[in-house]
Amino acid sequence: MIDWLRRLLLIPVFALLVVAGLVTLALAMLLAAPLADPAPNPSLNAAARAIDRTGSPPPIPFQARDGTTLFYRFYEPPGGAADPAGPVVVAIHGSAGNATDLNEVSHFLAQNGLAVAAPDIRGHGLSGTRGDIGHIGQLDEDLADLLDELRDRHGARSYVLLGYSSGGGFALKAVTGPLGPAFESAVLLAPYLGPFAPTSRDLPPEDTWAFANVPRIIALNLMRRAGVTCCEALKVLAFALPAESTRFATRTYTYRLATDFGPPDDPQAAFTASPLPIGIVAGRDDELMDAARYVEMLQGASTDQIVDLIDGTDHLGLISDPSAFPAILAAVQRR
């Protein structure tokens, strides 16, 4: 009788062990899915190479709280004539790039009296380990450390956060999070608002920029929800860049970088809840984003959130075509 009861009590234990084993096997199979090495996107790569990076100021090092040396470039108006009481524009580059991608826009803003600080976001350019960060949330810490650096070195009193593409999604997350009170406003240039946002086009592979390892992302999302973060250094995103671009660009992202350098989970709710003025500037001919649908994302938001669409401008043209720059300046000055 006792043996029979013992065997009966062990059935649920064995069942749990079997379920746990099956879940572990399923997660292992998802994690083992290979990350694609996509073919380069000729048009996007040609447009990126066409950006004028001449005259970019030298990179300035600063130390993040974890001891890592990060870098930014500081654009000053001619003769250093920035309004000492005015804001510094903190300009965040897009995915796979670095601060020099915004060189032309930053020069234009500086020529119109605005100081601009353009960092290489950790995991890009000269900052940190290419394609990776230490933990999710570290980019917010780095941004806070950059603001301290700008206060100490340049006497900055206030800030406008400007973000391009993935940097625009990150900027939205930053200004609607704990760092929000540090900024007067935000300007998002053709922001990437996540794969399920109405603004993200469903493109054929030959026109796609970023290729995601969806099975691996699903597994890592489930593990993170369960409090397991052991595998977040695995690569989950690959960009349509040629192999020789590794010297300048970041070809892959780990899970933790891809998660951190992106939009909030619910961007529409972030727009609605934001206490700050937010401007969106995009080209009507954007081939990666459905620019006309940015207005949908602002439904229910305050009248301080404004969308400005520029005729004849595509995704990279927004940061390389001088005809687009006056609209960006106006958005920055609209705060």
VOBA-1610 file (N, C-alpha, C; in pm, whole numbers, padded with zeros to 5 digits, always signed):
BEGIN
Met+00083-00120+00000Met+00000+00000+00000Met+00086+00125+00000Ile+00191+00128+00084Ile+00279+00245+00092Ile+00354+00265-00039Asp+00402+00155-00100Asp+00472+00167-00228Asp+00380+00222-00336Trp+00255+00178-00333Trp+00159+00226-00432Trp+00136+00377-00418Leu+00123+00424-00292Leu+00104+00567-00268Leu+00227+00647-00311Arg+00346+00589-00282Arg+00469+00657-00320Arg+00477+00674-00471Arg+00442+00566-00544Arg+00445+00575-00691Arg+00344+00675-00743Leu+00227+00683-00678Leu+00122+00776-00719Leu+00168+00920-00700Leu+00236+00946-00587Leu+00284+01082-00559Leu+00396+01123-00653Leu+00469+01025-00705Leu+00581+01058-00793Leu+00536+01091-00935Ile+00412+01055-00971Ile+00366+01080-01108Ile+00372+01229-01144Pro+00319+01321-01057Pro+00329+01462-01093Pro+00473+01512-01105Val+00562+01457-01021Val+00703+01497-01027Val+00762+01457-01161Phe+00737+01331-01202Phe+00788+01286-01331Phe+00727+01368-01446Ala+00598+01401-01433Ala+00532+01480-01537Ala+00597+01618-01550Leu+00627+01680-01435Leu+00692+01811-01437Leu+00832+01803-01498Leu+00901+01696-01466Leu+01036+01678-01522Leu+01029+01660-01674Val+00930+01586-01720Val+00914+01566-01865Val+00881+01698-01933Val+00787+01774-01875Val+00750+01904-01933Val+00871+01998-01934Ala+00945+02002-01822Ala+01063+02087-01814Ala+01165+02046-01919Gly+01182+01915-01938Gly+01276+01868-02039Gly+01234+01907-02179Leu+01103+01896-02207Leu+01053+01932-02339Leu+01068+02083-02365Val+01038+02163-02261Val+01054+02309-02276Val+01200+02344-02299Thr+01289+02282-02222Thr+01432+02308-02239Thr+01479+02269-02378Leu+01431+02154-02427Leu+01468+02110-02561Leu+01416+02207-02667Ala+01290+02252-02650Ala+01233+02346-02746Ala+01310+02477-02748Leu+01345+02529-02629Leu+01422+02653-02621Leu+01560+02635-02685Ala+01622+02521-02658Ala+01754+02495-02716Ala+01748+02493-02868Met+01642+02434-02923Met+01628+02430-03068Met+01607+02571-03125Leu+01528+02653-03055Leu+01507+02790-03100Leu+01636+02870-03093Leu+01711+02853-02985Leu+01837+02926-02970Leu+01940+02884-03074Ala+01933+02759-03117Ala+02032+02708-03212Ala+02005+02751-03355Ala+01889+02812-03381Ala+01858+02856-03517Ala+01963+02955-03565Pro+02023+02935-03682Pro+02132+03023-03726Pro+02082+03161-03766Leu+02169+03261-03748Leu+02140+03397-03793Leu+02184+03411-03938Ala+02093+03460-04021Ala+02122+03474-04164Ala+02233+03577-04187Asp+02311+03554-04291Asp+02409+03652-04337Asp+02353+03713-04466Pro+02277+03822-04454Pro+02203+03872-04571Pro+02293+03931-04678Ala+02243+03929-04800Ala+02314+03997-04908Ala+02304+04147-04888Pro+02407+04222-04927Pro+02404+04367-04911Pro+02288+04430-04988Asn+02232+04536-04932Asn+02128+04613-05000Asn+02197+04723-05081Pro+02204+04711-05213Pro+02285+04804-05293Pro+02243+04949-05280Ser+02112+04977-05285Ser+02067+05116-05283Ser+02094+05183-05148Leu+02066+05112-05038Leu+02089+05171-04906Leu+02238+05190-04879Asn+02319+05093-04921Asn+02463+05106-04900Asn+02522+05220-04983Ala+02474+05236-05105Ala+02521+05347-05188Ala+02483+05480-05127Ala+02361+05490-05075Ala+02316+05614-05012Ala+02396+05645-04886Ala+02430+05542-04809Ala+02511+05564-04688Ala+02652+05610-04723Arg+02708+05552-04829Arg+02843+05595-04870Arg+02845+05738-04922Ala+02730+05784-04970Ala+02723+05919-05028Ala+02714+06028-04922Ile+02692+05992-04797Ile+02687+06094-04691Ile+02822+06164-04681Asp+02820+06295-04676Asp+02944+06373-04666Asp+02989+06376-04520Arg+03100+06309-04492Arg+03151+06302-04356Arg+03271+06394-04333Thr+03303+06474-04433Thr+03418+06564-04420Thr+03388+06671-04316Gly+03495+06717-04250Gly+03479+06822-04151Gly+03418+06777-04022Ser+03403+06646-04003Ser+03350+06596-03877Ser+03448+06627-03765Pro+03403+06682-03654Pro+03495+06712-03545Pro+03555+06584-03487Pro+03669+06593-03424Pro+03733+06473-03369Pro+03650+06411-03257Pro+03658+06280-03241Pro+03584+06216-03132Pro+03640+06257-02996Ile+03550+06282-02903Ile+03587+06321-02767Ile+03555+06204-02674Pro+03653+06157-02597Pro+03625+06044-02507Pro+03560+06091-02377Phe+03477+06006-02318Phe+03429+06025-02182Phe+03409+05888-02121Gln+03409+05883-01989Gln+03402+05755-01921Gln+03261+05729-01871Ala+03207+05615-01909Ala+03077+05573-01859Ala+03093+05517-01717Arg+02982+05499-01651Arg+02986+05458-01510Arg+03048+05321-01488Asp+03050+05236-01593Asp+03113+05105-01577Asp+03261+05107-01611Gly+03315+05227-01638Gly+03457+05241-01669Gly+03491+05235-01816Thr+03394+05203-01902Thr+03418+05197-02046Thr+03433+05336-02104Thr+03529+05352-02195Thr+03546+05480-02264Thr+03453+05484-02385Leu+03366+05583-02386Leu+03275+05606-02496Leu+03314+05737-02566Phe+03257+05760-02685Phe+03299+05876-02765Phe+03178+05951-02821Tyr+03195+06082-02836Tyr+03097+06165-02904Tyr+03171+06273-02982Arg+03100+06337-03073Arg+03155+06449-03150Arg+03072+06572-03118Phe+03141+06685-03104Phe+03074+06808-03062Phe+03086+06913-03171Tyr+02969+06956-03220Tyr+02961+07055-03326Tyr+02925+07190-03264Glu+03012+07289-03283Glu+02986+07422-03231Glu+02955+07519-03344Pro+02868+07617-03319Pro+02842+07718-03420Pro+02970+07793-03457Pro+02975+07853-03574Pro+03094+07930-03614Pro+03128+08035-03509Gly+03254+08034-03467Gly+03296+08129-03364Gly+03247+08094-03225Gly+03190+07974-03211Gly+03139+07934-03080Gly+03023+08019-03034Ala+02937+08060-03128Ala+02832+08157-03099Ala+02701+08093-03054Ala+02706+07976-02995Ala+02583+07915-02946Ala+02526+07996-02830Asp+02397+08001-02823Asp+02330+08069-02712Asp+02363+07996-02583Pro+02434+08060-02489Pro+02474+07989-02367Pro+02356+07941-02285Ala+02241+08005-02304Ala+02122+07961-02231Ala+02039+07861-02312Gly+02080+07836-02436Gly+02004+07748-02523Gly+02040+07602-02500Pro+01963+07512-02563Pro+01988+07370-02543Pro+02101+07317-02632Val+02159+07207-02590Val+02247+07128-02676Val+02161+07019-02739Val+02175+07002-02869Val+02104+06896-02939Val+02187+06768-02927Val+02132+06665-02868Val+02198+06535-02858Val+02144+06449-02972Ala+02230+06417-03069Ala+02187+06354-03195Ala+02226+06207-03196Ile+02127+06119-03206Ile+02148+05974-03199Ile+02137+05914-03339His+02242+05845-03382His+02244+05784-03515His+02152+05663-03523Gly+02140+05606-03644Gly+02054+05492-03667Gly+02125+05359-03651Ser+02056+05251-03684Ser+02109+05116-03666Ser+02232+05095-03754Ala+02328+05023-03697Ala+02452+04981-03765Ala+02547+05095-03791Gly+02509+05220-03760Gly+02590+05335-03798Gly+02677+05389-03687Asn+02709+05517-03699Asn+02786+05587-03598Asn+02759+05737-03611Ala+02822+05817-03528Ala+02791+05960-03521Ala+02813+06032-03653Thr+02909+05987-03734Thr+02937+06059-03858Thr+02823+06048-03959Asp+02730+05955-03939Asp+02614+05947-04027Asp+02532+06076-04021Leu+02537+06144-03907Leu+02460+06267-03888Leu+02546+06391-03907Asn+02661+06374-03973Asn+02755+06484-03989Asn+02693+06604-04061Glu+02624+06580-04170Glu+02568+06690-04248Glu+02458+06763-04171Val+02369+06688-04109Val+02263+06749-04029Val+02322+06827-03913Ser+02421+06769-03846Ser+02481+06834-03730Ser+02550+06964-03769His+02622+06963-03882His+02684+07087-03930His+02579+07194-03959Phe+02468+07153-04020Phe+02363+07250-04054Phe+02305+07312-03927Leu+02277+07231-03827Leu+02224+07284-03702Leu+02324+07378-03635Ala+02453+07340-03638Ala+02556+07425-03579Ala+02567+07559-03652Gln+02558+07554-03784Gln+02565+07678-03863Gln+02447+07770-03834Asn+02342+07714-03777Asn+02225+07794-03741Asn+02217+07819-03591Gly+02333+07814-03524Gly+02343+07859-03386Gly+02321+07756-03278Leu+02311+07627-03315Leu+02286+07523-03216Leu+02408+07435-03196Ala+02446+07412-03072Ala+02551+07315-03043Ala+02493+07174-03051Val+02570+07080-03106Val+02523+06943-03126Val+02626+06846-03070Ala+02581+06752-02988Ala+02665+06642-02941Ala+02613+06514-03004Ala+02698+06448-03083Ala+02658+06327-03155Ala+02743+06210-03104Pro+02686+06123-03021Pro+02765+06011-02968Pro+02767+05892-03062Asp+02874+05814-03053Asp+02872+05676-03102Asp+02806+05595-02991Ile+02684+05549-03017Ile+02614+05469-02916Ile+02696+05344-02886Arg+02704+05306-02759Arg+02779+05186-02721Arg+02741+05068-02811Gly+02843+04997-02859Gly+02822+04889-02954Gly+02838+04933-03099His+02867+05062-03119His+02882+05120-03253His+03007+05208-03257Gly+03060+05224-03377Gly+03170+05317-03395Gly+03285+05288-03300Leu+03327+05392-03226Leu+03440+05380-03134Leu+03399+05342-02992Ser+03270+05331-02967Ser+03223+05313-02829Ser+03197+05166-02795Gly+03276+05114-02702Gly+03251+04980-02651Gly+03282+04869-02750Thr+03222+04752-02726Thr+03240+04635-02810Thr+03140+04638-02924Arg+03189+04632-03046Arg+03102+04645-03162Arg+02992+04539-03162Gly+02867+04584-03169Gly+02753+04494-03180Gly+02699+04440-03050Asp+02750+04490-02934Asp+02706+04433-02807Asp+02712+04539-02698Ile+02637+04516-02591Ile+02644+04597-02470Ile+02648+04501-02352Gly+02661+04557-02230Gly+02674+04472-02113Gly+02543+04418-02060His+02437+04499-02068His+02307+04457-02017His+02199+04549-02072Ile+02077+04500-02074Ile+01965+04582-02118Ile+01944+04694-02016Gly+01932+04816-02065Gly+01923+04933-01979Gly+02052+05013-01976Gln+02160+04956-02030Gln+02290+05026-02025Gln+02292+05151-02113Leu+02217+05151-02223Leu+02220+05268-02311Leu+02155+05390-02244Asp+02055+05369-02162Asp+02001+05480-02083Asp+02105+05532-01985Glu+02179+05441-01923Glu+02286+05483-01832Glu+02391+05564-01906Asp+02428+05517-02026Asp+02528+05589-02105Asp+02479+05728-02143Leu+02351+05739-02178Leu+02296+05869-02215Leu+02299+05964-02096Ala+02265+05914-01978Ala+02273+05997-01857Ala+02417+06040-01831Asp+02513+05950-01853Asp+02653+05984-01833Asp+02700+06088-01935Leu+02650+06078-02059Leu+02683+06178-02160Leu+02630+06316-02120Leu+02508+06322-02066Leu+02453+06451-02023Leu+02540+06511-01912Asp+02588+06428-01820Asp+02680+06477-01716Asp+02808+06532-01778Glu+02861+06461-01878Glu+02980+06506-01949Glu+02957+06641-02016Leu+02843+06658-02079Leu+02813+06784-02148Leu+02796+06898-02048Arg+02741+06871-01933Arg+02730+06974-01830Arg+02869+07015-01781Asp+02953+06916-01755Asp+03084+06944-01698Asp+03179+07011-01799Arg+03182+06960-01923Arg+03280+07008-02020Arg+03232+07129-02099His+03102+07132-02129His+03051+07237-02219His+02951+07331-02152Gly+02924+07310-02025Gly+02832+07399-01955Gly+02689+07391-02005Ala+02651+07278-02061Ala+02516+07264-02115Ala+02412+07272-02002Arg+02305+07344-02030Arg+02200+07361-01931Arg+02074+07281-01963Ser+02048+07263-02090Ser+01927+07190-02130Ser+01955+07119-02261Tyr+01863+07028-02297Tyr+01891+06941-02411Tyr+01764+06917-02493Val+01786+06899-02622Val+01686+06847-02713Val+01741+06715-02764Leu+01661+06608-02758Leu+01706+06478-02805Leu+01656+06455-02947Leu+01750+06435-03039Leu+01718+06409-03179Leu+01765+06269-03213Gly+01678+06188-03271Gly+01715+06050-03305Gly+01669+06015-03444Tyr+01756+05943-03515Tyr+01728+05904-03653Tyr+01704+05754-03663Ser+01596+05712-03729Ser+01565+05572-03757Ser+01559+05492-03626Ser+01642+05390-03607Ser+01641+05318-03479Ser+01675+05410-03363Gly+01762+05508-03391Gly+01793+05609-03289Gly+01671+05691-03252Gly+01576+05706-03347Gly+01451+05775-03316Gly+01363+05695-03223Gly+01356+05563-03246Gly+01281+05477-03154Gly+01342+05479-03015Phe+01475+05473-03009Phe+01544+05479-02881Phe+01520+05614-02812Ala+01522+05723-02891Ala+01499+05855-02834Ala+01359+05866-02774Leu+01259+05807-02841Leu+01124+05808-02786Leu+01120+05734-02653Lys+01187+05620-02647Lys+01190+05543-02521Lys+01260+05623-02411Ala+01368+05693-02448Ala+01445+05767-02348Ala+01365+05884-02290Val+01299+05962-02377Val+01232+06081-02326Val+01100+06048-02257Thr+01049+05927-02275Thr+00926+05888-02204Thr+00958+05797-02086Gly+01087+05786-02052Gly+01131+05709-01937Gly+01187+05800-01830Pro+01268+05745-01739Pro+01322+05824-01628Pro+01407+05944-01672Leu+01468+05937-01792Leu+01551+06048-01838Leu+01470+06163-01898Gly+01341+06145-01916Gly+01260+06245-01981Gly+01275+06387-01927Pro+01275+06408-01795Pro+01284+06544-01742Pro+01414+06618-01780Ala+01515+06546-01826Ala+01640+06612-01864Ala+01628+06686-01997Phe+01523+06660-02073Phe+01510+06715-02208Phe+01394+06813-02217Glu+01413+06912-02306Glu+01306+07007-02335Glu+01207+06949-02435Ser+01258+06870-02530Ser+01174+06814-02635Ser+01252+06705-02706Ala+01184+06639-02800Ala+01250+06537-02882Ala+01208+06556-03027Val+01301+06528-03117Val+01273+06530-03261Val+01314+06394-03316Leu+01220+06324-03378Leu+01244+06190-03429Leu+01245+06195-03581Leu+01356+06152-03639Leu+01372+06155-03785Leu+01344+06016-03840Ala+01234+06000-03913Ala+01194+05871-03969Ala+01214+05760-03867Pro+01154+05772-03748Pro+01184+05677-03641Pro+01134+05536-03671Tyr+01217+05438-03635Tyr+01175+05298-03638Tyr+01102+05270-03508Leu+00974+05231-03518Leu+00889+05215-03401Leu+00853+05070-03373Gly+00930+04978-03429Gly+00909+04836-03401Gly+00851+04761-03519Pro+00869+04629-03521Pro+00828+04549-03638Pro+00677+04546-03660Phe+00599+04572-03556Phe+00454+04563-03570Phe+00387+04699-03580Ala+00466+04806-03579Ala+00409+04940-03595Ala+00357+04958-03737Pro+00250+05033-03756Pro+00197+05054-03891Pro+00294+05129-03981Thr+00392+05193-03922Thr+00490+05269-04001Thr+00601+05182-04059Ser+00612+05057-04014Ser+00718+04968-04063Ser+00667+04890-04184Arg+00732+04909-04297Arg+00689+04844-04420Arg+00724+04695-04417Asp+00639+04614-04479Asp+00666+04471-04499Asp+00734+04458-04635Leu+00866+04443-04634Leu+00945+04451-04757Leu+00991+04313-04803Pro+01013+04295-04933Pro+01074+04170-04981Pro+01219+04164-04935Pro+01277+04043-04929Pro+01413+04029-04877Pro+01516+04118-04946Glu+01502+04136-05077Glu+01604+04214-05148Glu+01602+04362-05110Asp+01494+04409-05050Asp+01484+04550-05011Asp+01496+04571-04860Thr+01511+04461-04787Thr+01513+04469-04641Thr+01648+04514-04590Trp+01647+04585-04478Trp+01771+04635-04417Trp+01817+04545-04302Ala+01725+04506-04215Ala+01760+04426-04098Ala+01691+04290-04104Phe+01768+04184-04079Phe+01716+04047-04080Phe+01723+03991-03939Ala+01606+03954-03885Ala+01598+03908-03747Ala+01594+03756-03739Asn+01661+03703-03638Asn+01652+03561-03606Asn+01532+03545-03512Val+01414+03531-03572Val+01290+03531-03495Val+01283+03417-03393Pro+01317+03291-03430Pro+01313+03184-03329Pro+01399+03215-03206Arg+01518+03266-03231Arg+01608+03297-03118Arg+01551+03411-03033Ile+01492+03510-03096Ile+01432+03622-03022Ile+01317+03572-02936Ile+01233+03484-02992Ile+01121+03429-02914Ile+01173+03356-02791Ala+01275+03272-02810Ala+01330+03197-02697Ala+01387+03290-02591Leu+01461+03391-02633Leu+01524+03482-02538Leu+01420+03569-02467Asn+01313+03606-02538Asn+01204+03680-02474Asn+01140+03596-02364Leu+01113+03469-02394Leu+01053+03381-02294Leu+01145+03361-02174Met+01274+03342-02204Met+01370+03323-02096Met+01381+03448-02009Arg+01379+03565-02072Arg+01390+03688-01994Arg+01270+03705-01902Arg+01152+03672-01953Arg+01032+03681-01869Arg+01039+03586-01750Ala+01113+03478-01767Ala+01131+03382-01658Ala+01250+03419-01569Gly+01315+03530-01598Gly+01428+03575-01518Gly+01561+03514-01556Val+01567+03449-01673Val+01691+03385-01718Val+01754+03474-01825Thr+01874+03528-01797Thr+01939+03622-01889Thr+02076+03572-01936Cys+02097+03442-01925Cys+02230+03388-01951Cys+02275+03397-02096Cys+02180+03404-02190Cys+02216+03390-02331Cys+02193+03516-02413Glu+02184+03631-02348Glu+02148+03754-02418Glu+02262+03814-02500Ala+02379+03750-02495Ala+02489+03791-02583Ala+02483+03723-02719Leu+02382+03639-02741Leu+02365+03577-02872Leu+02321+03680-02975Lys+02367+03665-03097Lys+02331+03758-03204Lys+02192+03728-03257Val+02113+03835-03278Val+01976+03815-03325Val+01941+03902-03446Leu+02023+04000-03479Leu+01997+04087-03593Leu+02120+04093-03683Ala+02097+04088-03814Ala+02205+04108-03911Ala+02157+04211-04012Phe+02248+04298-04052Phe+02214+04407-04143Phe+02269+04379-04283Ala+02198+04432-04381Ala+02231+04406-04522Ala+02351+04490-04565Leu+02465+04460-04503Leu+02589+04533-04526Leu+02693+04441-04589Pro+02780+04495-04673Pro+02888+04412-04727Pro+02991+04380-04619Ala+03062+04270-04637Ala+03159+04225-04537Ala+03266+04331-04510Glu+03304+04406-04614Glu+03412+04504-04597Glu+03369+04626-04517Ser+03238+04637-04485Ser+03190+04752-04409Ser+03221+04740-04260Thr+03272+04625-04218Thr+03295+04600-04075Thr+03385+04706-04013Arg+03474+04763-04091Arg+03564+04865-04037Arg+03489+04987-03986Phe+03375+05018-04049Phe+03303+05141-04015Phe+03166+05114-03953Ala+03102+05006-03995Ala+02963+04981-03954Ala+02954+04859-03863Thr+02837+04842-03804Thr+02810+04729-03714Thr+02717+04633-03786Arg+02765+04516-03822Arg+02689+04425-03909Arg+02588+04339-03834Thr+02609+04317-03705Thr+02516+04234-03627Thr+02493+04294-03489Tyr+02378+04260-03431Tyr+02344+04301-03294Tyr+02318+04177-03210Thr+02363+04182-03085Thr+02320+04082-02989Thr+02177+04114-02942Tyr+02118+04017-02874Tyr+01981+04036-02823Tyr+01974+04159-02733Arg+02072+04175-02645Arg+02063+04285-02549Arg+02080+04421-02617Leu+02164+04430-02720Leu+02176+04556-02793Leu+02051+04582-02876Ala+02001+04481-02946Ala+01881+04498-03027Ala+01761+04539-02942Thr+01753+04486-02821Thr+01641+04519-02732Thr+01655+04660-02677Asp+01777+04698-02642Asp+01799+04828-02577Asp+01796+04943-02676Phe+01850+04921-02796Phe+01858+05029-02895Phe+01736+05022-02987Gly+01622+05053-02928Gly+01499+05042-03003Gly+01387+05116-02933Pro+01265+05106-02984Pro+01153+05183-02932Pro+01096+05122-02805Pro+01007+05194-02736Pro+00936+05135-02623Pro+00844+05024-02671Asp+00799+04941-02578Asp+00713+04829-02614Asp+00583+04875-02681Asp+00530+04987-02634Asp+00406+05041-02690Asp+00432+05186-02731Pro+00483+05209-02852Pro+00519+05346-02891Pro+00400+05440-02894Gln+00283+05391-02935Gln+00168+05480-02941Gln+00131+05529-02801Ala+00136+05441-02704Ala+00110+05481-02565Ala+00216+05578-02516Ala+00340+05560-02562Ala+00447+05651-02522Ala+00422+05792-02575Phe+00380+05802-02700Phe+00347+05933-02755Phe+00235+05998-02674Thr+00132+05919-02643Thr+00017+05973-02572Thr+00054+06022-02433Ala+00141+05947-02367Ala+00175+05979-02228Ala+00286+06082-02215Ser+00356+06112-02324Ser+00473+06199-02313Ser+00434+06340-02268Pro+00502+06392-02165Pro+00478+06530-02124Pro+00557+06630-02209Leu+00646+06580-02295Leu+00733+06666-02374Leu+00678+06686-02515Pro+00706+06800-02577Pro+00677+06816-02720Pro+00765+06719-02800Ile+00703+06650-02895Ile+00776+06557-02981Ile+00741+06589-03125Gly+00844+06606-03208Gly+00823+06628-03349Gly+00875+06509-03429Ile+00801+06470-03531Ile+00846+06366-03623Ile+00869+06431-03759Val+00986+06409-03816Val+01017+06456-03951Val+01053+06335-04034Ala+00991+06320-04150Ala+01017+06204-04236Ala+00997+06244-04381Gly+01058+06166-04470Gly+01039+06187-04612Gly+00920+06110-04665Arg+00841+06172-04750Arg+00726+06102-04807Arg+00767+05980-04890Asp+00890+05982-04944Asp+00936+05873-05029Asp+01019+05771-04952Asp+01007+05770-04821Asp+01084+05675-04738Asp+01053+05532-04782Glu+01159+05457-04818Glu+01141+05322-04867Glu+01137+05217-04755Leu+01176+05255-04633Leu+01173+05162-04520Leu+01054+05185-04428Met+01010+05309-04417Met+00900+05344-04329Met+00783+05398-04412Asp+00661+05365-04370Asp+00542+05421-04431Asp+00514+05554-04362Ala+00577+05659-04413Ala+00580+05787-04343Ala+00441+05845-04322Ala+00350+05822-04416Ala+00216+05879-04404Ala+00143+05827-04281Arg+00188+05716-04226Arg+00117+05654-04113Arg+00171+05698-03977Tyr+00272+05786-03977Tyr+00317+05837-03847Tyr+00204+05911-03776Val+00115+05974-03852Val+00004+06046-03789Val-00080+05951-03705Glu-00097+05827-03750Glu-00173+05729-03672Glu-00112+05706-03534Met+00020+05707-03529Met+00088+05680-03403Met+00062+05790-03300Leu+00022+05909-03347Leu+00002+06022-03256Leu-00145+06041-03220Gln-00232+05950-03263Gln-00373+05963-03227Gln-00390+05956-03076Gly-00455+06055-03022Gly-00475+06062-02878Gly-00366+06138-02806Ala-00258+06174-02878Ala-00151+06251-02816Ala-00188+06399-02812Ser-00109+06475-02738Ser-00136+06619-02727Ser-00102+06689-02857Thr-00146+06813-02867Thr-00119+06891-02988Thr+00028+06930-02999Asp+00107+06903-02893Asp+00251+06932-02899Asp+00326+06830-02984Gln+00259+06719-03021Gln+00324+06618-03104Gln+00287+06646-03250Ile+00388+06668-03334Ile+00366+06716-03471Ile+00441+06627-03569Val+00380+06599-03684Val+00444+06524-03793Val+00465+06618-03911Asp+00587+06620-03963Asp+00620+06703-04079Asp+00678+06610-04187Leu+00608+06595-04299Leu+00653+06509-04408Leu+00711+06594-04521Ile+00826+06549-04573Ile+00899+06626-04674Ile+00886+06558-04809Asp+00839+06631-04907Asp+00825+06576-05042Asp+00961+06546-05103Gly+00968+06436-05180Gly+01089+06404-05255Gly+01207+06357-05174Thr+01183+06314-05051Thr+01292+06270-04962Thr+01268+06127-04917Asp+01374+06043-04925Asp+01362+05904-04879Asp+01432+05889-04744His+01456+05764-04704His+01503+05739-04567His+01640+05802-04541Leu+01738+05769-04623Leu+01871+05825-04601Leu+01882+05968-04652Gly+01795+06006-04745Gly+01795+06144-04792Gly+01762+06242-04680Leu+01692+06195-04579Leu+01656+06281-04467Leu+01780+06335-04395Ile+01889+06258-04396Ile+02011+06303-04327Ile+02125+06337-04424Ser+02095+06336-04554Ser+02201+06367-04652Ser+02159+06470-04757Asp+02030+06500-04766Asp+01982+06597-04864Asp+01959+06730-04794Pro+02038+06833-04827Pro+02025+06963-04759Pro+01885+07024-04766Ser+01806+06985-04866Ser+01672+07041-04875Ser+01582+06994-04761Ala+01621+06886-04694Ala+01542+06836-04580Ala+01580+06903-04450Phe+01695+06968-04445Phe+01748+07016-04317Phe+01668+07131-04256Pro+01613+07225-04334Pro+01535+07332-04270Pro+01417+07280-04189Ala+01353+07173-04235Ala+01241+07117-04159Ala+01290+07058-04027Ile+01409+06998-04028Ile+01466+06944-03904Ile+01499+07057-03808Leu+01559+07165-03860Leu+01590+07281-03776Leu+01463+07338-03716Ala+01358+07351-03796Ala+01232+07406-03746Ala+01175+07318-03636Ala+01187+07185-03651Ala+01136+07094-03548Ala+01215+07109-03419Val+01345+07125-03430Val+01428+07142-03310Val+01395+07273-03241Gln+01370+07377-03317Gln+01343+07508-03261Gln+01198+07522-03213Arg+01115+07423-03241Arg+00973+07430-03207Arg+00947+07401-03060Arg+01046+07361-02988Arg+01029+07315-02849Arg+00950+07415-02765
//
